[in-house]
Each structure stands twice: as C-alpha cells, then as structure tokens.
Amino acid sequence: MTNDPHFSSSDPRMSSPLGFLHSLLVGVRPPEWVVNEVQNRVVLFLNHVLMQEPEAQARLKRQQGKPVKLQWGELHLTLCATAAGLLERPTGDTQPDLNVVLTQSSPWGVAQRLLAGEKPGVDIRGDVQLAAEVAWLVDNVRWDVEEDISRFLGDAAAHTLVGVAHRVTAAVKGFAGRTGKAGAERHNGGNAA
C-alpha cells in the first residue's frame, strides 16, 4: 500500500472536514451546461429580489448596458443592467466596465466573515460610478424571505420558519466565533490577542 500524499493526515487541507471538502471540490468541474443553468438561476433570483426594490431598479436603469464581472477563483458571472432596471447575462465576449474579484480564496474564510457580519475582501477595478451603484445595492437590497415563504405556507408558518432560521444562524455564528478564536489561539501558541 502506497502513501498517497493527497490523503496524508499531515496535509493541512485535511485537518478539517471543510478543508477536505474544499480540496475535493477544487478538482471537480461541472459541465458547461450546468454552469450556464446555475448562472441563469442566479440571475432569476437576483431579479426576483430587485423587483421588490423600486429604488434599486431606478439605480440600475441609470447603468443600463454596463457589464459587471463578478469573480471568485475560477467562478465568474458577468451581469449588466437592462432598461427595466433588472439584470441579464450579456451575450458574446463582452468586456466588463467593472471587475469585482473576491480576494479570499477559502470558502470557510468567506463564510466566517459573512457570519461575523463582515464583508469579504474584494478587489474592485473599473467604472467608479458603476462601482458606487453596485456598493449601494449590496448595502441596501435584502431578500424578504419571510414574505416569499408566506405566499406558500401562510404568515404564521413563515414567521416560525424564519425565527428558527435566525436561531440556527445565531448558533452557527457563535460556533464560528469560538472556532475562529480557538484557531487563533493555536496559531499564536495559546496567546490570542
């Protein structure tokens, strides 16, 4: 039996289940049609959220036709605003007016920052006015999940489900905070700052 370095217990990627999962997912590439379908579903979801926000639609109308490329590692999605103030995927090989690159490569690191209420690090290059509008959208547009659930299950059930989700999120945030603090203590030799 040979010692395969990809599954070595001393490999830092294998020190946690998320590290192992990340190492598996990095090597897996879905077929192009799956990527396209997922991107189309993301656009549909974003437009659903935007249709509930008239101010967001008005801001997007002013940026009509300007492509924004969002990228995280090898994942990317290019979007541009329509005349209706919604989003679409541009056709052809369009050069973006704005590039937004998520600089943190670790999914676990991104999740920890989001759960802590922080924004992940990004590198933004391109049209300054378009960047300001995108920043406004990120800061001000929120999905009203309770309203959407209530359409199917009723107000009481939606309120209960969202309440449970908030409690689970709080528990995960607490766990992530404790895990991050313990990792910092191990990294600093027990002397966390």
Contacts in CASP RR format, 6 or more apart in sequence:
PFRMAT RR
TARGET T0000
AUTHOR 0000-0000-0000
METHOD contacts of the structure
MODEL  1
MTNDPHFSSSDPRMSSPLGFLHSLLVGVRPPEWVVNEVQNRVVLFLNHVL
MQEPEAQARLKRQQGKPVKLQWGELHLTLCATAAGLLERPTGDTQPDLNV
VLTQSSPWGVAQRLLAGEKPGVDIRGDVQLAAEVAWLVDNVRWDVEEDIS
RFLGDAAAHTLVGVAHRVTAAVKGFAGRTGKAGAERHNGGNAA
5 11 0 8 1.000
6 23 0 8 1.000
7 14 0 8 1.000
8 14 0 8 1.000
13 19 0 8 1.000
13 20 0 8 1.000
13 22 0 8 1.000
13 23 0 8 1.000
14 20 0 8 1.000
14 23 0 8 1.000
16 108 0 8 1.000
18 107 0 8 1.000
18 108 0 8 1.000
19 108 0 8 1.000
22 106 0 8 1.000
22 107 0 8 1.000
22 108 0 8 1.000
30 38 0 8 1.000
39 77 0 8 1.000
39 89 0 8 1.000
40 89 0 8 1.000
42 77 0 8 1.000
43 79 0 8 1.000
43 87 0 8 1.000
43 88 0 8 1.000
43 89 0 8 1.000
46 79 0 8 1.000
46 87 0 8 1.000
47 86 0 8 1.000
47 87 0 8 1.000
49 141 0 8 1.000
49 142 0 8 1.000
49 143 0 8 1.000
50 56 0 8 1.000
50 57 0 8 1.000
50 60 0 8 1.000
50 85 0 8 1.000
50 86 0 8 1.000
50 87 0 8 1.000
50 141 0 8 1.000
51 57 0 8 1.000
51 86 0 8 1.000
52 144 0 8 1.000
52 147 0 8 1.000
53 140 0 8 1.000
53 141 0 8 1.000
55 140 0 8 1.000
56 85 0 8 1.000
56 137 0 8 1.000
56 140 0 8 1.000
56 141 0 8 1.000
57 84 0 8 1.000
57 85 0 8 1.000
57 86 0 8 1.000
58 85 0 8 1.000
59 133 0 8 1.000
59 136 0 8 1.000
59 137 0 8 1.000
60 81 0 8 1.000
60 82 0 8 1.000
60 85 0 8 1.000
60 86 0 8 1.000
60 87 0 8 1.000
60 133 0 8 1.000
60 137 0 8 1.000
61 81 0 8 1.000
61 83 0 8 1.000
61 84 0 8 1.000
61 85 0 8 1.000
62 133 0 8 1.000
63 81 0 8 1.000
63 129 0 8 1.000
63 130 0 8 1.000
63 133 0 8 1.000
64 80 0 8 1.000
64 81 0 8 1.000
64 82 0 8 1.000
64 83 0 8 1.000
64 85 0 8 1.000
65 80 0 8 1.000
65 81 0 8 1.000
65 82 0 8 1.000
65 90 0 8 1.000
66 80 0 8 1.000
66 81 0 8 1.000
66 97 0 8 1.000
66 98 0 8 1.000
66 127 0 8 1.000
66 130 0 8 1.000
67 78 0 8 1.000
67 79 0 8 1.000
67 80 0 8 1.000
67 90 0 8 1.000
67 94 0 8 1.000
67 95 0 8 1.000
67 96 0 8 1.000
67 97 0 8 1.000
67 98 0 8 1.000
68 78 0 8 1.000
68 79 0 8 1.000
68 80 0 8 1.000
68 96 0 8 1.000
68 97 0 8 1.000
68 98 0 8 1.000
68 99 0 8 1.000
68 100 0 8 1.000
68 130 0 8 1.000
68 134 0 8 1.000
69 76 0 8 1.000
69 77 0 8 1.000
69 78 0 8 1.000
69 96 0 8 1.000
69 98 0 8 1.000
69 99 0 8 1.000
69 100 0 8 1.000
70 76 0 8 1.000
70 77 0 8 1.000
70 78 0 8 1.000
70 79 0 8 1.000
70 100 0 8 1.000
70 102 0 8 1.000
71 77 0 8 1.000
71 99 0 8 1.000
71 100 0 8 1.000
71 101 0 8 1.000
71 102 0 8 1.000
72 101 0 8 1.000
72 102 0 8 1.000
73 101 0 8 1.000
73 102 0 8 1.000
73 105 0 8 1.000
77 89 0 8 1.000
78 89 0 8 1.000
78 90 0 8 1.000
78 94 0 8 1.000
78 96 0 8 1.000
79 87 0 8 1.000
79 88 0 8 1.000
79 89 0 8 1.000
79 90 0 8 1.000
80 87 0 8 1.000
80 88 0 8 1.000
80 89 0 8 1.000
80 90 0 8 1.000
80 94 0 8 1.000
81 87 0 8 1.000
82 88 0 8 1.000
97 126 0 8 1.000
97 127 0 8 1.000
97 130 0 8 1.000
98 124 0 8 1.000
98 125 0 8 1.000
98 126 0 8 1.000
98 127 0 8 1.000
98 130 0 8 1.000
98 131 0 8 1.000
98 134 0 8 1.000
99 123 0 8 1.000
99 124 0 8 1.000
99 125 0 8 1.000
99 126 0 8 1.000
100 122 0 8 1.000
100 123 0 8 1.000
100 124 0 8 1.000
100 131 0 8 1.000
100 134 0 8 1.000
101 122 0 8 1.000
101 123 0 8 1.000
101 124 0 8 1.000
102 110 0 8 1.000
102 120 0 8 1.000
102 121 0 8 1.000
102 122 0 8 1.000
103 120 0 8 1.000
103 121 0 8 1.000
103 122 0 8 1.000
103 123 0 8 1.000
104 110 0 8 1.000
104 113 0 8 1.000
104 120 0 8 1.000
104 121 0 8 1.000
109 120 0 8 1.000
110 120 0 8 1.000
111 176 0 8 1.000
112 176 0 8 1.000
112 177 0 8 1.000
112 179 0 8 1.000
112 180 0 8 1.000
113 119 0 8 1.000
113 120 0 8 1.000
113 121 0 8 1.000
114 120 0 8 1.000
115 169 0 8 1.000
115 172 0 8 1.000
115 173 0 8 1.000
115 176 0 8 1.000
115 177 0 8 1.000
116 173 0 8 1.000
116 176 0 8 1.000
116 177 0 8 1.000
119 138 0 8 1.000
124 131 0 8 1.000
145 162 0 8 1.000
145 165 0 8 1.000
146 158 0 8 1.000
146 159 0 8 1.000
146 161 0 8 1.000
146 162 0 8 1.000
147 158 0 8 1.000
149 157 0 8 1.000
149 158 0 8 1.000
149 161 0 8 1.000
149 162 0 8 1.000
150 157 0 8 1.000
150 158 0 8 1.000
150 159 0 8 1.000
153 161 0 8 1.000
181 192 0 8 1.000
184 192 0 8 1.000
184 193 0 8 1.000
185 191 0 8 1.000
185 192 0 8 1.000
END
